[in-house]
């Protein structure tokens, strides 16, 4: 049996040891998302719709590397999802802290008025 060919395959879609996926799903992927987004944007081409004249974007890809391109898209979607969930959790924690601080401030203002 041939070993798994990981040449340019996103890490998520290669074989892993136990525990590696846990680290993947708890890591910060903002840098990777930004880099891949730039590559994707660089692959877009602008054109105009023949009938409406509206701006359209097309994605240029190499047919032989189509599977790899789809894997890269899937990888970036997963990374973006992980990043969004981490940011949402952080925002919720900050909101809870903010509410507690507002309560403390209100209590201090009440005490000061007495």
mmCIF file of the C-alpha atoms, coordinates in Angstrom:
data_MODEL
# 
_entry.id   MODEL 
# 
loop_
_atom_site.group_PDB 
_atom_site.id 
_atom_site.type_symbol 
_atom_site.label_atom_id 
_atom_site.label_alt_id 
_atom_site.label_comp_id 
_atom_site.label_asym_id 
_atom_site.label_entity_id 
_atom_site.label_seq_id 
_atom_site.pdbx_PDB_ins_code 
_atom_site.Cartn_x 
_atom_site.Cartn_y 
_atom_site.Cartn_z 
_atom_site.occupancy 
_atom_site.B_iso_or_equiv 
_atom_site.pdbx_formal_charge 
_atom_site.auth_seq_id 
_atom_site.auth_comp_id 
_atom_site.auth_asym_id 
_atom_site.auth_atom_id 
_atom_site.pdbx_PDB_model_num 
ATOM 1   C CA . UNK A 1 1   ? 0.000   0.000  0.000   1.00 0.00 ? 1   UNK A CA 1 
ATOM 2   C CA . UNK A 1 2   ? 1.353   3.415  -0.970  1.00 0.00 ? 2   UNK A CA 1 
ATOM 3   C CA . UNK A 1 3   ? 1.787   6.018  1.777   1.00 0.00 ? 3   UNK A CA 1 
ATOM 4   C CA . UNK A 1 4   ? -0.717  8.856  1.855   1.00 0.00 ? 4   UNK A CA 1 
ATOM 5   C CA . UNK A 1 5   ? 0.345   11.633 -0.535  1.00 0.00 ? 5   UNK A CA 1 
ATOM 6   C CA . UNK A 1 6   ? 0.176   14.858 1.468   1.00 0.00 ? 6   UNK A CA 1 
ATOM 7   C CA . UNK A 1 7   ? 1.802   17.133 -1.113  1.00 0.00 ? 7   UNK A CA 1 
ATOM 8   C CA . UNK A 1 8   ? 0.051   20.511 -0.709  1.00 0.00 ? 8   UNK A CA 1 
ATOM 9   C CA . UNK A 1 9   ? -2.973  18.859 0.905   1.00 0.00 ? 9   UNK A CA 1 
ATOM 10  C CA . UNK A 1 10  ? -4.387  20.954 3.763   1.00 0.00 ? 10  UNK A CA 1 
ATOM 11  C CA . UNK A 1 11  ? -3.334  19.527 7.119   1.00 0.00 ? 11  UNK A CA 1 
ATOM 12  C CA . UNK A 1 12  ? -6.918  18.786 8.167   1.00 0.00 ? 12  UNK A CA 1 
ATOM 13  C CA . UNK A 1 13  ? -7.233  16.219 5.370   1.00 0.00 ? 13  UNK A CA 1 
ATOM 14  C CA . UNK A 1 14  ? -4.019  14.309 6.106   1.00 0.00 ? 14  UNK A CA 1 
ATOM 15  C CA . UNK A 1 15  ? -3.631  11.403 8.569   1.00 0.00 ? 15  UNK A CA 1 
ATOM 16  C CA . UNK A 1 16  ? -3.284  12.496 12.223  1.00 0.00 ? 16  UNK A CA 1 
ATOM 17  C CA . UNK A 1 17  ? -2.123  11.128 15.530  1.00 0.00 ? 17  UNK A CA 1 
ATOM 18  C CA . UNK A 1 18  ? -4.497  11.023 18.489  1.00 0.00 ? 18  UNK A CA 1 
ATOM 19  C CA . UNK A 1 19  ? -4.998  14.445 20.031  1.00 0.00 ? 19  UNK A CA 1 
ATOM 20  C CA . UNK A 1 20  ? -3.756  16.463 17.071  1.00 0.00 ? 20  UNK A CA 1 
ATOM 21  C CA . UNK A 1 21  ? -7.284  17.368 15.981  1.00 0.00 ? 21  UNK A CA 1 
ATOM 22  C CA . UNK A 1 22  ? -8.093  18.668 19.475  1.00 0.00 ? 22  UNK A CA 1 
ATOM 23  C CA . UNK A 1 23  ? -5.176  21.074 19.152  1.00 0.00 ? 23  UNK A CA 1 
ATOM 24  C CA . UNK A 1 24  ? -6.326  22.035 15.642  1.00 0.00 ? 24  UNK A CA 1 
ATOM 25  C CA . UNK A 1 25  ? -9.827  22.891 16.818  1.00 0.00 ? 25  UNK A CA 1 
ATOM 26  C CA . UNK A 1 26  ? -8.556  24.929 19.766  1.00 0.00 ? 26  UNK A CA 1 
ATOM 27  C CA . UNK A 1 27  ? -5.896  26.865 17.820  1.00 0.00 ? 27  UNK A CA 1 
ATOM 28  C CA . UNK A 1 28  ? -6.070  30.393 16.465  1.00 0.00 ? 28  UNK A CA 1 
ATOM 29  C CA . UNK A 1 29  ? -6.378  30.297 12.673  1.00 0.00 ? 29  UNK A CA 1 
ATOM 30  C CA . UNK A 1 30  ? -6.676  34.016 11.907  1.00 0.00 ? 30  UNK A CA 1 
ATOM 31  C CA . UNK A 1 31  ? -3.287  34.194 10.134  1.00 0.00 ? 31  UNK A CA 1 
ATOM 32  C CA . UNK A 1 32  ? -4.024  31.150 7.988   1.00 0.00 ? 32  UNK A CA 1 
ATOM 33  C CA . UNK A 1 33  ? -7.515  32.429 7.136   1.00 0.00 ? 33  UNK A CA 1 
ATOM 34  C CA . UNK A 1 34  ? -6.068  35.795 6.072   1.00 0.00 ? 34  UNK A CA 1 
ATOM 35  C CA . UNK A 1 35  ? -3.334  34.211 3.920   1.00 0.00 ? 35  UNK A CA 1 
ATOM 36  C CA . UNK A 1 36  ? -5.721  31.816 2.194   1.00 0.00 ? 36  UNK A CA 1 
ATOM 37  C CA . UNK A 1 37  ? -8.266  34.577 1.669   1.00 0.00 ? 37  UNK A CA 1 
ATOM 38  C CA . UNK A 1 38  ? -5.615  36.645 -0.122  1.00 0.00 ? 38  UNK A CA 1 
ATOM 39  C CA . UNK A 1 39  ? -4.793  33.675 -2.373  1.00 0.00 ? 39  UNK A CA 1 
ATOM 40  C CA . UNK A 1 40  ? -8.467  33.105 -3.137  1.00 0.00 ? 40  UNK A CA 1 
ATOM 41  C CA . UNK A 1 41  ? -9.049  36.778 -3.896  1.00 0.00 ? 41  UNK A CA 1 
ATOM 42  C CA . UNK A 1 42  ? -5.970  36.683 -6.130  1.00 0.00 ? 42  UNK A CA 1 
ATOM 43  C CA . UNK A 1 43  ? -7.561  33.810 -8.070  1.00 0.00 ? 43  UNK A CA 1 
ATOM 44  C CA . UNK A 1 44  ? -10.724 35.767 -8.834  1.00 0.00 ? 44  UNK A CA 1 
ATOM 45  C CA . UNK A 1 45  ? -11.239 37.467 -12.150 1.00 0.00 ? 45  UNK A CA 1 
ATOM 46  C CA . UNK A 1 46  ? -13.680 40.280 -12.811 1.00 0.00 ? 46  UNK A CA 1 
ATOM 47  C CA . UNK A 1 47  ? -16.019 40.302 -15.755 1.00 0.00 ? 47  UNK A CA 1 
ATOM 48  C CA . UNK A 1 48  ? -19.308 41.861 -16.732 1.00 0.00 ? 48  UNK A CA 1 
ATOM 49  C CA . UNK A 1 49  ? -22.538 39.986 -17.252 1.00 0.00 ? 49  UNK A CA 1 
ATOM 50  C CA . UNK A 1 50  ? -23.435 40.165 -20.961 1.00 0.00 ? 50  UNK A CA 1 
ATOM 51  C CA . UNK A 1 51  ? -27.082 41.024 -20.421 1.00 0.00 ? 51  UNK A CA 1 
ATOM 52  C CA . UNK A 1 52  ? -27.183 43.150 -17.290 1.00 0.00 ? 52  UNK A CA 1 
ATOM 53  C CA . UNK A 1 53  ? -23.682 44.614 -17.395 1.00 0.00 ? 53  UNK A CA 1 
ATOM 54  C CA . UNK A 1 54  ? -23.302 43.869 -13.670 1.00 0.00 ? 54  UNK A CA 1 
ATOM 55  C CA . UNK A 1 55  ? -19.933 42.975 -12.235 1.00 0.00 ? 55  UNK A CA 1 
ATOM 56  C CA . UNK A 1 56  ? -19.285 39.232 -11.773 1.00 0.00 ? 56  UNK A CA 1 
ATOM 57  C CA . UNK A 1 57  ? -16.385 37.326 -10.299 1.00 0.00 ? 57  UNK A CA 1 
ATOM 58  C CA . UNK A 1 58  ? -15.086 34.054 -11.642 1.00 0.00 ? 58  UNK A CA 1 
ATOM 59  C CA . UNK A 1 59  ? -12.700 31.679 -9.939  1.00 0.00 ? 59  UNK A CA 1 
ATOM 60  C CA . UNK A 1 60  ? -9.662  30.621 -11.966 1.00 0.00 ? 60  UNK A CA 1 
ATOM 61  C CA . UNK A 1 61  ? -8.358  27.192 -11.122 1.00 0.00 ? 61  UNK A CA 1 
ATOM 62  C CA . UNK A 1 62  ? -6.182  24.557 -12.684 1.00 0.00 ? 62  UNK A CA 1 
ATOM 63  C CA . UNK A 1 63  ? -8.372  21.590 -13.627 1.00 0.00 ? 63  UNK A CA 1 
ATOM 64  C CA . UNK A 1 64  ? -5.705  19.071 -12.556 1.00 0.00 ? 64  UNK A CA 1 
ATOM 65  C CA . UNK A 1 65  ? -5.517  20.658 -9.114  1.00 0.00 ? 65  UNK A CA 1 
ATOM 66  C CA . UNK A 1 66  ? -9.302  21.031 -8.711  1.00 0.00 ? 66  UNK A CA 1 
ATOM 67  C CA . UNK A 1 67  ? -9.549  18.488 -5.865  1.00 0.00 ? 67  UNK A CA 1 
ATOM 68  C CA . UNK A 1 68  ? -6.747  20.217 -3.992  1.00 0.00 ? 68  UNK A CA 1 
ATOM 69  C CA . UNK A 1 69  ? -8.470  23.584 -4.488  1.00 0.00 ? 69  UNK A CA 1 
ATOM 70  C CA . UNK A 1 70  ? -11.713 22.204 -3.069  1.00 0.00 ? 70  UNK A CA 1 
ATOM 71  C CA . UNK A 1 71  ? -9.827  20.760 -0.086  1.00 0.00 ? 71  UNK A CA 1 
ATOM 72  C CA . UNK A 1 72  ? -8.225  24.154 0.512   1.00 0.00 ? 72  UNK A CA 1 
ATOM 73  C CA . UNK A 1 73  ? -11.647 25.809 0.447   1.00 0.00 ? 73  UNK A CA 1 
ATOM 74  C CA . UNK A 1 74  ? -13.042 23.230 2.856   1.00 0.00 ? 74  UNK A CA 1 
ATOM 75  C CA . UNK A 1 75  ? -10.020 23.717 5.133   1.00 0.00 ? 75  UNK A CA 1 
ATOM 76  C CA . UNK A 1 76  ? -10.390 27.490 5.193   1.00 0.00 ? 76  UNK A CA 1 
ATOM 77  C CA . UNK A 1 77  ? -14.113 27.206 5.907   1.00 0.00 ? 77  UNK A CA 1 
ATOM 78  C CA . UNK A 1 78  ? -13.392 24.963 8.893   1.00 0.00 ? 78  UNK A CA 1 
ATOM 79  C CA . UNK A 1 79  ? -10.619 27.285 10.112  1.00 0.00 ? 79  UNK A CA 1 
ATOM 80  C CA . UNK A 1 80  ? -12.866 30.325 9.754   1.00 0.00 ? 80  UNK A CA 1 
ATOM 81  C CA . UNK A 1 81  ? -15.633 28.531 11.635  1.00 0.00 ? 81  UNK A CA 1 
ATOM 82  C CA . UNK A 1 82  ? -13.250 27.642 14.472  1.00 0.00 ? 82  UNK A CA 1 
ATOM 83  C CA . UNK A 1 83  ? -12.015 31.239 14.600  1.00 0.00 ? 83  UNK A CA 1 
ATOM 84  C CA . UNK A 1 84  ? -15.557 32.650 14.604  1.00 0.00 ? 84  UNK A CA 1 
ATOM 85  C CA . UNK A 1 85  ? -16.567 30.347 17.457  1.00 0.00 ? 85  UNK A CA 1 
ATOM 86  C CA . UNK A 1 86  ? -13.513 31.357 19.484  1.00 0.00 ? 86  UNK A CA 1 
ATOM 87  C CA . UNK A 1 87  ? -14.220 35.048 18.870  1.00 0.00 ? 87  UNK A CA 1 
ATOM 88  C CA . UNK A 1 88  ? -17.893 34.632 19.760  1.00 0.00 ? 88  UNK A CA 1 
ATOM 89  C CA . UNK A 1 89  ? -16.936 32.899 23.013  1.00 0.00 ? 89  UNK A CA 1 
ATOM 90  C CA . UNK A 1 90  ? -14.464 35.676 23.827  1.00 0.00 ? 90  UNK A CA 1 
ATOM 91  C CA . UNK A 1 91  ? -17.053 38.376 23.089  1.00 0.00 ? 91  UNK A CA 1 
ATOM 92  C CA . UNK A 1 92  ? -19.589 36.628 25.323  1.00 0.00 ? 92  UNK A CA 1 
ATOM 93  C CA . UNK A 1 93  ? -17.031 36.450 28.142  1.00 0.00 ? 93  UNK A CA 1 
ATOM 94  C CA . UNK A 1 94  ? -16.257 40.149 27.733  1.00 0.00 ? 94  UNK A CA 1 
ATOM 95  C CA . UNK A 1 95  ? -19.974 40.945 27.731  1.00 0.00 ? 95  UNK A CA 1 
ATOM 96  C CA . UNK A 1 96  ? -20.441 39.048 31.000  1.00 0.00 ? 96  UNK A CA 1 
ATOM 97  C CA . UNK A 1 97  ? -17.471 40.885 32.526  1.00 0.00 ? 97  UNK A CA 1 
ATOM 98  C CA . UNK A 1 98  ? -18.866 44.178 31.248  1.00 0.00 ? 98  UNK A CA 1 
ATOM 99  C CA . UNK A 1 99  ? -22.266 43.514 32.862  1.00 0.00 ? 99  UNK A CA 1 
ATOM 100 C CA . UNK A 1 100 ? -20.627 42.674 36.172  1.00 0.00 ? 100 UNK A CA 1 
ATOM 101 C CA . UNK A 1 101 ? -18.550 45.861 36.037  1.00 0.00 ? 101 UNK A CA 1 
ATOM 102 C CA . UNK A 1 102 ? -21.665 47.923 35.256  1.00 0.00 ? 102 UNK A CA 1 
ATOM 103 C CA . UNK A 1 103 ? -23.437 46.394 38.278  1.00 0.00 ? 103 UNK A CA 1 
ATOM 104 C CA . UNK A 1 104 ? -20.470 47.199 40.493  1.00 0.00 ? 104 UNK A CA 1 
ATOM 105 C CA . UNK A 1 105 ? -20.366 50.756 39.166  1.00 0.00 ? 105 UNK A CA 1 
ATOM 106 C CA . UNK A 1 106 ? -24.101 51.207 39.773  1.00 0.00 ? 106 UNK A CA 1 
ATOM 107 C CA . UNK A 1 107 ? -23.717 49.881 43.327  1.00 0.00 ? 107 UNK A CA 1 
ATOM 108 C CA . UNK A 1 108 ? -20.786 52.220 43.976  1.00 0.00 ? 108 UNK A CA 1 
ATOM 109 C CA . UNK A 1 109 ? -22.766 55.196 42.657  1.00 0.00 ? 109 UNK A CA 1 
ATOM 110 C CA . UNK A 1 110 ? -25.703 54.309 44.929  1.00 0.00 ? 110 UNK A CA 1 
ATOM 111 C CA . UNK A 1 111 ? -23.389 54.072 47.944  1.00 0.00 ? 111 UNK A CA 1 
ATOM 112 C CA . UNK A 1 112 ? -21.794 57.391 47.050  1.00 0.00 ? 112 UNK A CA 1 
ATOM 113 C CA . UNK A 1 113 ? -25.208 59.146 46.936  1.00 0.00 ? 113 UNK A CA 1 
ATOM 114 C CA . UNK A 1 114 ? -26.048 57.942 50.488  1.00 0.00 ? 114 UNK A CA 1 
# 
